[in-house]
Amino acid sequence: MTRDDEPAIEVEVLAIDGAAPPPPGNANGTPDALYQDESDAAASHTRAHWQSWPGQVRTLHPLWWPVLMVGGCILLALFLTLGLCVAILFTVYRIVRGFLRALFG
């Protein structure tokens, strides 16, 4: 239970990470400058770094294409090899089962 003269949020933050929160005036810009409406013609703020992430998700750096192609080929080879092994084991099982049925059936 907190007293009326101490804010509960400040107490919880100090208890979690052990450091005092930064002073409110040390931000990169004022809240008005950071959160201006984009339709405002006078808004001259630059976009925050996180605001460009959706566009970066749609584009892939060209150096990643060879990595993806080689990795895809390796995965395809592994899946085909695994499928071939399963098919061979199934065929051997069917041959042994038919042989045993012919002997004891």
Backbone as JSON Lines, residues from 0, in Angstrom:
{"i":0,"aa":"M","n":[0.85,-1.18,0.0],"ca":[0.0,0.0,0.0],"c":[0.89,1.23,0.0]}
{"i":1,"aa":"T","n":[0.67,2.14,-0.92],"ca":[1.51,3.34,-1.04],"c":[0.88,4.49,-0.27]}
{"i":2,"aa":"R","n":[1.76,5.4,0.13],"ca":[1.28,6.61,0.78],"c":[0.88,7.61,-0.28]}
{"i":3,"aa":"D","n":[0.19,8.67,0.11],"ca":[-0.29,9.67,-0.84],"c":[0.84,10.53,-1.39]}
{"i":4,"aa":"D","n":[1.98,10.65,-0.71],"ca":[3.04,11.54,-1.17],"c":[4.07,10.86,-2.08]}
{"i":5,"aa":"E","n":[3.98,9.54,-2.31],"ca":[4.92,8.89,-3.22],"c":[4.17,8.22,-4.37]}
{"i":6,"aa":"P","n":[4.61,8.48,-5.58],"ca":[3.91,7.87,-6.73],"c":[4.25,6.38,-6.85]}
{"i":7,"aa":"A","n":[3.27,5.58,-7.14],"ca":[3.44,4.14,-7.2],"c":[4.29,3.72,-8.39]}
{"i":8,"aa":"I","n":[4.21,4.42,-9.5],"ca":[4.97,4.04,-10.69],"c":[6.46,4.24,-10.46]}
{"i":9,"aa":"E","n":[6.85,5.32,-9.85],"ca":[8.26,5.57,-9.57],"c":[8.83,4.49,-8.65]}
{"i":10,"aa":"V","n":[8.05,4.07,-7.68],"ca":[8.51,3.04,-6.75],"c":[8.68,1.72,-7.48]}
{"i":11,"aa":"E","n":[7.77,1.37,-8.39],"ca":[7.86,0.11,-9.12],"c":[9.06,0.12,-10.07]}
{"i":12,"aa":"V","n":[9.31,1.23,-10.75],"ca":[10.44,1.3,-11.68],"c":[11.75,1.17,-10.92]}
{"i":13,"aa":"L","n":[11.87,1.83,-9.79],"ca":[13.1,1.72,-9.01],"c":[13.29,0.3,-8.49]}
{"i":14,"aa":"A","n":[12.2,-0.39,-8.18],"ca":[12.32,-1.74,-7.67],"c":[12.67,-2.73,-8.78]}
{"i":15,"aa":"I","n":[12.34,-2.44,-10.03],"ca":[12.59,-3.39,-11.11],"c":[14.04,-3.33,-11.58]}
{"i":16,"aa":"D","n":[14.52,-2.15,-11.98],"ca":[15.86,-2.1,-12.56],"c":[16.9,-1.45,-11.65]}
{"i":17,"aa":"G","n":[16.52,-0.94,-10.51],"ca":[17.48,-0.43,-9.55],"c":[18.07,0.93,-9.89]}
{"i":18,"aa":"A","n":[17.61,1.59,-10.92],"ca":[18.13,2.89,-11.3],"c":[16.99,3.89,-11.37]}
{"i":19,"aa":"A","n":[17.33,5.13,-11.11],"ca":[16.31,6.17,-11.17],"c":[15.93,6.43,-12.62]}
{"i":20,"aa":"P","n":[14.68,6.75,-12.88],"ca":[14.27,7.05,-14.26],"c":[14.93,8.34,-14.74]}
{"i":21,"aa":"P","n":[15.16,8.5,-16.05],"ca":[15.79,9.71,-16.55],"c":[14.87,10.91,-16.35]}
{"i":22,"aa":"P","n":[15.46,12.1,-16.23],"ca":[14.62,13.28,-16.1],"c":[13.76,13.47,-17.35]}
{"i":23,"aa":"P","n":[12.58,14.03,-17.22],"ca":[11.67,14.12,-18.36],"c":[12.16,15.08,-19.46]}
{"i":24,"aa":"G","n":[13.12,15.94,-19.23],"ca":[13.53,16.9,-20.24],"c":[14.65,16.4,-21.14]}
{"i":25,"aa":"N","n":[15.11,15.14,-21.01],"ca":[16.25,14.66,-21.78],"c":[15.85,13.9,-23.05]}
{"i":26,"aa":"A","n":[14.65,14.04,-23.53],"ca":[14.23,13.35,-24.74],"c":[14.86,14.02,-25.96]}
{"i":27,"aa":"N","n":[14.82,13.34,-27.11],"ca":[15.41,13.88,-28.32],"c":[14.63,15.08,-28.87]}
{"i":28,"aa":"G","n":[13.44,15.22,-28.5],"ca":[12.62,16.34,-28.94],"c":[11.46,16.51,-27.99]}
{"i":29,"aa":"T","n":[10.75,17.57,-28.15],"ca":[9.59,17.77,-27.3],"c":[8.49,16.82,-27.75]}
{"i":30,"aa":"P","n":[7.59,16.47,-26.88],"ca":[6.5,15.57,-27.28],"c":[5.67,16.15,-28.43]}
{"i":31,"aa":"D","n":[5.54,17.47,-28.48],"ca":[4.78,18.07,-29.57],"c":[5.5,17.86,-30.91]}
{"i":32,"aa":"A","n":[6.82,17.93,-30.91],"ca":[7.56,17.77,-32.15],"c":[7.6,16.3,-32.58]}
{"i":33,"aa":"L","n":[7.63,15.37,-31.62],"ca":[7.71,13.96,-31.98],"c":[6.38,13.4,-32.48]}
{"i":34,"aa":"Y","n":[5.29,13.92,-31.98],"ca":[3.98,13.36,-32.3],"c":[3.09,14.33,-33.05]}
{"i":35,"aa":"Q","n":[3.66,15.11,-33.96],"ca":[2.84,16.01,-34.75],"c":[2.05,15.21,-35.77]}
{"i":36,"aa":"D","n":[0.91,15.76,-36.15],"ca":[0.08,15.12,-37.15],"c":[0.76,15.23,-38.51]}
{"i":37,"aa":"E","n":[0.8,14.12,-39.28],"ca":[1.49,14.13,-40.57],"c":[0.77,15.0,-41.58]}
{"i":38,"aa":"S","n":[-0.51,15.27,-41.39],"ca":[-1.23,16.09,-42.35],"c":[-0.93,17.57,-42.15]}
{"i":39,"aa":"D","n":[-0.25,17.93,-41.07],"ca":[0.1,19.31,-40.81],"c":[1.2,19.73,-41.78]}
{"i":40,"aa":"A","n":[0.98,20.78,-42.55],"ca":[1.95,21.24,-43.55],"c":[3.2,21.81,-42.9]}
{"i":41,"aa":"A","n":[3.08,22.31,-41.69],"ca":[4.21,22.93,-41.01],"c":[5.04,21.9,-40.23]}
{"i":42,"aa":"A","n":[4.64,20.65,-40.27],"ca":[5.36,19.63,-39.52],"c":[6.68,19.34,-40.22]}
{"i":43,"aa":"S","n":[7.77,19.68,-39.57],"ca":[9.08,19.5,-40.18],"c":[9.93,18.5,-39.4]}
{"i":44,"aa":"H","n":[9.29,17.62,-38.66],"ca":[10.07,16.66,-37.88],"c":[10.47,15.49,-38.78]}
{"i":45,"aa":"T","n":[11.59,14.86,-38.43],"ca":[12.01,13.67,-39.16],"c":[11.33,12.46,-38.57]}
{"i":46,"aa":"R","n":[11.24,11.43,-39.36],"ca":[10.59,10.22,-38.89],"c":[11.48,9.5,-37.89]}
{"i":47,"aa":"A","n":[10.86,8.92,-36.9],"ca":[11.62,8.12,-35.93],"c":[12.09,6.84,-36.63]}
{"i":48,"aa":"H","n":[13.13,6.22,-36.09],"ca":[13.72,5.04,-36.72],"c":[12.7,3.91,-36.83]}
{"i":49,"aa":"W","n":[11.87,3.69,-35.84],"ca":[10.92,2.59,-35.86],"c":[9.82,2.81,-36.87]}
{"i":50,"aa":"Q","n":[9.61,4.06,-37.32],"ca":[8.54,4.31,-38.27],"c":[8.88,3.82,-39.67]}
{"i":51,"aa":"S","n":[10.14,3.55,-39.95],"ca":[10.51,3.06,-41.28],"c":[10.59,1.53,-41.33]}
{"i":52,"aa":"W","n":[10.35,0.83,-40.23],"ca":[10.45,-0.63,-40.22],"c":[9.46,-1.32,-41.15]}
{"i":53,"aa":"P","n":[8.19,-0.9,-41.24],"ca":[7.29,-1.62,-42.16],"c":[7.79,-1.61,-43.6]}
{"i":54,"aa":"G","n":[8.41,-0.53,-44.04],"ca":[8.96,-0.5,-45.39],"c":[10.17,-1.39,-45.53]}
{"i":55,"aa":"Q","n":[10.94,-1.56,-44.46],"ca":[12.13,-2.4,-44.52],"c":[11.76,-3.88,-44.55]}
{"i":56,"aa":"V","n":[10.59,-4.23,-44.02],"ca":[10.17,-5.62,-44.03],"c":[9.87,-6.06,-45.46]}
{"i":57,"aa":"R","n":[9.33,-5.17,-46.28],"ca":[8.97,-5.52,-47.64],"c":[10.18,-5.61,-48.58]}
{"i":58,"aa":"T","n":[11.3,-5.03,-48.2],"ca":[12.48,-5.07,-49.06],"c":[13.53,-5.96,-48.41]}
{"i":59,"aa":"L","n":[14.25,-6.68,-49.24],"ca":[15.29,-7.58,-48.76],"c":[16.61,-7.15,-49.37]}
{"i":60,"aa":"H","n":[17.62,-7.05,-48.55],"ca":[18.93,-6.63,-49.04],"c":[19.45,-7.65,-50.04]}
{"i":61,"aa":"P","n":[20.02,-7.19,-51.15],"ca":[20.44,-8.13,-52.2],"c":[21.47,-9.16,-51.76]}
{"i":62,"aa":"L","n":[22.25,-8.88,-50.73],"ca":[23.24,-9.84,-50.27],"c":[22.61,-11.06,-49.6]}
{"i":63,"aa":"W","n":[21.34,-10.97,-49.2],"ca":[20.69,-12.11,-48.56],"c":[20.19,-13.13,-49.56]}
{"i":64,"aa":"W","n":[20.02,-12.77,-50.84],"ca":[19.48,-13.71,-51.82],"c":[20.36,-14.95,-51.98]}
{"i":65,"aa":"P","n":[21.68,-14.84,-52.1],"ca":[22.48,-16.08,-52.2],"c":[22.36,-16.97,-50.95]}
{"i":66,"aa":"V","n":[22.28,-16.34,-49.79],"ca":[22.13,-17.12,-48.55],"c":[20.81,-17.88,-48.57]}
{"i":67,"aa":"L","n":[19.74,-17.21,-48.97],"ca":[18.44,-17.87,-49.03],"c":[18.4,-18.96,-50.09]}
{"i":68,"aa":"M","n":[19.03,-18.73,-51.23],"ca":[19.03,-19.74,-52.29],"c":[19.83,-20.99,-51.86]}
{"i":69,"aa":"V","n":[21.02,-20.79,-51.29],"ca":[21.83,-21.93,-50.85],"c":[21.13,-22.65,-49.7]}
{"i":70,"aa":"G","n":[20.6,-21.89,-48.75],"ca":[19.88,-22.51,-47.63],"c":[18.65,-23.27,-48.11]}
{"i":71,"aa":"G","n":[17.93,-22.72,-49.08],"ca":[16.77,-23.41,-49.63],"c":[17.15,-24.68,-50.35]}
{"i":72,"aa":"C","n":[18.25,-24.64,-51.09],"ca":[18.71,-25.86,-51.78],"c":[19.13,-26.93,-50.77]}
{"i":73,"aa":"I","n":[19.78,-26.53,-49.7],"ca":[20.19,-27.5,-48.67],"c":[18.96,-28.11,-48.01]}
{"i":74,"aa":"L","n":[17.97,-27.28,-47.67],"ca":[16.75,-27.8,-47.07],"c":[16.0,-28.73,-48.02]}
{"i":75,"aa":"L","n":[15.94,-28.37,-49.31],"ca":[15.3,-29.23,-50.29],"c":[16.0,-30.57,-50.38]}
{"i":76,"aa":"A","n":[17.33,-30.56,-50.4],"ca":[18.09,-31.81,-50.46],"c":[17.84,-32.65,-49.21]}
{"i":77,"aa":"L","n":[17.78,-32.01,-48.05],"ca":[17.52,-32.77,-46.82],"c":[16.14,-33.39,-46.82]}
{"i":78,"aa":"F","n":[15.13,-32.64,-47.26],"ca":[13.77,-33.18,-47.31],"c":[13.65,-34.31,-48.32]}
{"i":79,"aa":"L","n":[14.3,-34.17,-49.48],"ca":[14.25,-35.24,-50.47],"c":[14.98,-36.48,-49.98]}
{"i":80,"aa":"T","n":[16.1,-36.31,-49.3],"ca":[16.83,-37.44,-48.75],"c":[16.02,-38.15,-47.67]}
{"i":81,"aa":"L","n":[15.39,-37.37,-46.82],"ca":[14.55,-37.95,-45.77],"c":[13.37,-38.7,-46.39]}
{"i":82,"aa":"G","n":[12.75,-38.14,-47.4],"ca":[11.65,-38.82,-48.08],"c":[12.1,-40.11,-48.74]}
{"i":83,"aa":"L","n":[13.29,-40.09,-49.36],"ca":[13.81,-41.3,-49.99],"c":[14.1,-42.38,-48.95]}
{"i":84,"aa":"C","n":[14.65,-41.99,-47.81],"ca":[14.92,-42.96,-46.73],"c":[13.62,-43.57,-46.22]}
{"i":85,"aa":"V","n":[12.6,-42.77,-46.04],"ca":[11.31,-43.29,-45.57],"c":[10.73,-44.23,-46.61]}
{"i":86,"aa":"A","n":[10.83,-43.88,-47.89],"ca":[10.31,-44.76,-48.94],"c":[11.06,-46.09,-48.98]}
{"i":87,"aa":"I","n":[12.37,-46.07,-48.82],"ca":[13.15,-47.3,-48.83],"c":[12.78,-48.17,-47.63]}
{"i":88,"aa":"L","n":[12.65,-47.57,-46.45],"ca":[12.27,-48.34,-45.26],"c":[10.88,-48.95,-45.42]}
{"i":89,"aa":"F","n":[9.95,-48.2,-46.0],"ca":[8.6,-48.72,-46.22],"c":[8.62,-49.88,-47.21]}
{"i":90,"aa":"T","n":[9.43,-49.77,-48.25],"ca":[9.53,-50.84,-49.24],"c":[10.13,-52.1,-48.61]}
{"i":91,"aa":"V","n":[11.19,-51.95,-47.82],"ca":[11.78,-53.1,-47.14],"c":[10.77,-53.74,-46.19]}
{"i":92,"aa":"Y","n":[10.0,-52.94,-45.48],"ca":[8.96,-53.46,-44.58],"c":[7.92,-54.26,-45.36]}
{"i":93,"aa":"R","n":[7.51,-53.75,-46.52],"ca":[6.51,-54.47,-47.32],"c":[7.07,-55.79,-47.85]}
{"i":94,"aa":"I","n":[8.34,-55.81,-48.24],"ca":[8.95,-57.03,-48.75],"c":[9.06,-58.07,-47.64]}
{"i":95,"aa":"V","n":[9.53,-57.65,-46.46],"ca":[9.67,-58.58,-45.33],"c":[8.3,-59.08,-44.89]}
{"i":96,"aa":"R","n":[7.32,-58.22,-44.85],"ca":[5.97,-58.63,-44.47],"c":[5.42,-59.64,-45.46]}
{"i":97,"aa":"G","n":[5.59,-59.37,-46.75],"ca":[5.11,-60.35,-47.77],"c":[5.84,-61.66,-47.69]}
{"i":98,"aa":"F","n":[7.14,-61.63,-47.43],"ca":[7.92,-62.87,-47.31],"c":[7.44,-63.69,-46.11]}
{"i":99,"aa":"L","n":[7.23,-63.01,-44.96],"ca":[6.77,-63.72,-43.77],"c":[5.34,-64.28,-43.96]}
{"i":100,"aa":"R","n":[4.51,-63.57,-44.67],"ca":[3.15,-64.07,-44.94],"c":[3.21,-65.28,-45.86]}
{"i":101,"aa":"A","n":[4.17,-65.26,-46.8],"ca":[4.26,-66.4,-47.71],"c":[4.78,-67.65,-46.97]}
{"i":102,"aa":"L","n":[5.66,-67.44,-45.98],"ca":[6.19,-68.59,-45.25],"c":[5.2,-69.15,-44.25]}
{"i":103,"aa":"F","n":[4.54,-68.26,-43.48],"ca":[3.7,-68.71,-42.37],"c":[2.21,-68.5,-42.62]}
{"i":104,"aa":"G","n":[1.81,-68.01,-43.77],"ca":[0.42,-67.68,-44.03],"c":[-0.33,-68.75,-44.63]}
